[in-house]
């Protein structure tokens, strides 16, 4: 799988702050950078170790992935990119939750290749994964994100995902569809003036 190793170190064996961070994530859905740094000097190492550990509780793993956005480094970007590539077509419910969190986290960090990595998630059969892929693409604020969003909008079957894609296109100042024309006034009714 390749996610358990980084630079020759087995992330599953990193212990510096990991127990404290796991305990923190057990009660905190939304982490803070200050809270994480108070628990470990390099919280990203512990977070990546937790996220990579199949023996860790799924909810805590997904929270660890979401928290990685708060400690954005090139190493974290690479880790999230590999996570998405590896689990892009995941069918396991925990893996899907993890990849959804990775999509949003990576979207916040937007770097080289991010848009293409996030677009891979549009191949997942789970509409929630595709929805978070759309959010992640929008968060990148990349000019190329609109291309992938438009491409998916043309084939997307889920109304919720279509709606999210349209929202992200609007946020990127892209028109998702032809603008609607103002309706013509009904015939036979006189127009009222303000006099």
C-alpha positions as CSV (number, residue, x, y, z in Angstrom):
1,X,0.0,0.0,0.0
2,X,2.9,2.4,0.7
3,X,1.0,4.6,3.1
4,X,2.7,3.1,6.1
5,X,6.1,4.2,5.1
6,X,7.5,7.7,4.6
7,X,11.1,8.4,4.0
8,X,12.1,5.0,5.3
9,X,10.3,5.4,8.6
10,X,7.3,3.3,9.4
11,X,4.6,5.8,10.4
12,X,2.7,3.1,12.3
13,X,5.6,3.0,14.8
14,X,5.8,6.7,15.5
15,X,4.9,7.2,19.1
16,X,5.9,10.9,19.8
17,X,2.7,12.3,21.0
18,X,0.5,9.7,19.3
19,X,-1.3,8.4,22.5
20,X,-2.1,12.0,23.5
21,X,-3.3,12.9,20.0
22,X,-5.4,9.8,19.8
23,X,-7.1,10.6,23.1
24,X,-7.6,14.2,21.9
25,X,-9.2,13.0,18.7
26,X,-11.5,10.7,20.6
27,X,-13.3,13.7,22.0
28,X,-12.6,16.5,19.5
29,X,-14.2,16.2,16.1
30,X,-12.7,19.6,15.0
31,X,-9.1,20.0,16.0
32,X,-7.1,23.2,16.5
33,X,-3.5,23.6,15.4
34,X,-2.7,25.0,18.9
35,X,-4.3,22.0,20.6
36,X,-2.4,19.6,18.4
37,X,0.9,21.4,18.9
38,X,0.4,21.3,22.6
39,X,0.3,17.5,22.5
40,X,3.3,17.0,20.2
41,X,6.1,19.0,18.7
42,X,5.4,17.5,15.2
43,X,1.7,16.4,15.3
44,X,1.7,15.7,11.6
45,X,3.8,12.6,12.2
46,X,1.4,11.2,14.8
47,X,-1.6,12.1,12.7
48,X,-0.3,10.3,9.6
49,X,0.6,7.3,11.8
50,X,-3.0,7.2,13.2
51,X,-4.5,7.7,9.7
52,X,-2.4,4.8,8.3
53,X,-3.1,2.4,11.1
54,X,-5.9,-0.1,10.2
55,X,-6.0,-1.2,13.9
56,X,-7.0,2.3,15.0
57,X,-10.7,3.2,15.3
58,X,-12.1,4.4,12.0
59,X,-13.6,7.6,13.4
60,X,-10.3,8.6,15.0
61,X,-8.5,7.8,11.8
62,X,-10.8,10.0,9.8
63,X,-10.4,12.8,12.4
64,X,-6.7,12.5,12.1
65,X,-6.9,12.9,8.3
66,X,-9.1,16.0,8.7
67,X,-6.7,17.4,11.3
68,X,-3.8,17.2,8.8
69,X,-5.1,20.4,7.1
70,X,-4.0,22.3,10.2
71,X,-0.4,21.2,9.9
72,X,0.1,21.6,6.2
73,X,3.6,20.6,5.0
74,X,4.8,19.2,1.8
75,X,5.1,15.8,3.5
76,X,1.4,16.0,4.5
77,X,0.4,17.0,1.0
78,X,2.2,14.0,-0.4
79,X,0.7,11.7,2.2
80,X,-2.9,12.9,1.4
81,X,-2.3,12.7,-2.3
82,X,-1.1,9.0,-1.9
83,X,-4.1,8.3,0.4
84,X,-6.5,9.6,-2.3
85,X,-4.8,7.7,-5.1
86,X,-4.8,4.5,-3.0
87,X,-8.4,4.7,-1.9
88,X,-10.0,6.6,-4.8
89,X,-12.4,3.7,-5.5
90,X,-12.8,2.5,-1.9
91,X,-15.9,0.5,-1.1
92,X,-15.3,0.1,2.6
93,X,-17.3,2.6,4.6
94,X,-14.4,3.6,6.8
95,X,-12.1,4.0,3.8
96,X,-14.7,6.2,2.2
97,X,-15.0,8.4,5.2
98,X,-11.2,8.7,5.4
99,X,-10.9,9.6,1.7
100,X,-13.7,12.1,2.0
101,X,-11.9,13.9,4.9
102,X,-8.6,13.7,2.8
103,X,-10.4,15.4,-0.1
104,X,-11.4,18.4,1.9
105,X,-8.0,18.6,3.8
106,X,-6.1,18.4,0.5
107,X,-8.4,21.0,-1.1
108,X,-7.4,23.5,1.7
109,X,-3.7,22.9,1.1
110,X,-3.9,23.0,-2.8
111,X,-0.5,22.3,-4.3
112,X,0.9,20.9,-7.5
113,X,-1.2,18.0,-8.8
114,X,-4.0,18.5,-6.2
115,X,-6.7,19.1,-8.7
116,X,-5.9,15.9,-10.7
117,X,-5.8,13.9,-7.5
118,X,-9.1,15.1,-6.3
119,X,-10.7,14.6,-9.6
120,X,-9.9,10.8,-9.3
121,X,-12.6,10.6,-6.6
122,X,-15.3,11.3,-9.1
123,X,-14.9,7.6,-10.1
124,X,-16.1,6.5,-6.7
125,X,-19.6,5.0,-6.7
126,X,-20.4,6.7,-3.4
127,X,-22.1,10.0,-4.0
128,X,-20.8,11.4,-0.6
129,X,-17.2,10.8,-1.8
130,X,-18.0,12.6,-5.1
131,X,-19.6,15.4,-3.1
132,X,-16.5,15.9,-1.0
133,X,-14.3,15.7,-4.1
134,X,-16.3,18.7,-5.5
135,X,-15.9,20.6,-2.2
136,X,-12.1,19.9,-2.3
137,X,-11.8,21.0,-5.9
138,X,-13.6,24.2,-5.0
139,X,-11.4,24.9,-2.1
140,X,-8.3,24.7,-4.3
141,X,-9.5,27.9,-6.1
142,X,-7.5,26.6,-9.0
143,X,-8.5,27.7,-12.5
144,X,-8.3,24.1,-13.7
145,X,-10.7,22.9,-11.0
146,X,-13.6,24.3,-13.0
147,X,-12.7,22.0,-16.0
148,X,-13.0,18.9,-13.8
149,X,-16.2,20.2,-12.1
150,X,-17.9,20.9,-15.5
151,X,-16.9,17.5,-16.8
152,X,-18.4,15.7,-13.8
153,X,-21.5,17.9,-13.9
154,X,-22.2,16.6,-17.4
155,X,-22.3,13.0,-16.2
156,X,-23.3,13.2,-12.5
157,X,-26.5,11.4,-11.6
158,X,-26.8,12.5,-7.9
159,X,-28.9,15.7,-7.4
160,X,-26.9,16.5,-4.2
161,X,-23.5,16.2,-6.0
162,X,-24.8,18.2,-9.0
163,X,-25.9,20.9,-6.6
164,X,-22.5,21.0,-4.9
165,X,-20.7,21.1,-8.2
166,X,-22.8,24.0,-9.2
167,X,-22.1,25.8,-5.9
168,X,-18.4,25.3,-6.4
169,X,-18.5,26.6,-9.9
170,X,-20.3,29.7,-8.7
171,X,-17.6,30.1,-6.0
172,X,-15.0,29.9,-8.7
173,X,-16.9,32.5,-10.7
174,X,-17.9,30.0,-13.3
175,X,-21.4,29.7,-14.6
176,X,-22.5,26.0,-14.1
177,X,-25.2,26.2,-16.7
178,X,-26.7,28.7,-19.2
179,X,-28.1,31.6,-17.2
180,X,-31.8,31.7,-17.0
181,X,-33.6,34.5,-18.8
182,X,-36.0,36.6,-16.8
183,X,-39.6,35.4,-17.4
184,X,-41.7,37.5,-19.6
185,X,-44.6,39.3,-17.9
186,X,-47.9,37.3,-18.3
187,X,-50.0,38.4,-21.3
188,X,-53.2,40.3,-20.8
189,X,-52.1,42.0,-17.6
190,X,-51.3,45.7,-17.6
191,X,-47.9,46.7,-16.3
192,X,-48.1,48.7,-13.1
193,X,-46.2,51.8,-12.8
194,X,-44.9,53.3,-9.6
195,X,-46.9,56.5,-10.1
